[in-house]
Amino acid sequence: MSAAVSRSNKTGRAASTPRSALQSVSDVASSQNATCDRNSGMSPRKFSHRAKVLTYRQHFAARWSDFVRSNFDSPEHAAMEFGVDGSTAKKWWAGSHAPSGFAVGYAYEHYGMQAASTLKASA
């Protein structure tokens, strides 16, 4: 198969245009069958690890909510202390979102004992 496709330019001479090395999806599909789940686009190993991480995030969001509720009067109070938007603090309060690392670090630095007792996973 030719690596270039001929077409005429304005002068009537044939010009060369690069052609894709992969002509169709079937050129790639055979190499992906063994490693990828075609429905999710991820290998089974990556998918199972992702599920574990999401479960941890969900549990941590609940622990963070407990920490915020026990140490602050309201979501607004937490927002002011951590320097985040009110909507972020409301999501923390509800337990629907976990914080980023900066907030956890701040909590351990400024509320060390409370953070350690509330946020540390039980073994």
PyMOL commands that set and color helices and strands:
alter all, ss='L'
color gray80, all
select helices_A, chain A and resi 26-32+44-71+75-82+86-94+101-110+112-119
alter helices_A, ss='H'
color red, helices_A
select strands_A, chain A and resi 4-8+14-18
alter strands_A, ss='S'
color yellow, strands_A
deselect
rebuild
show_as cartoon
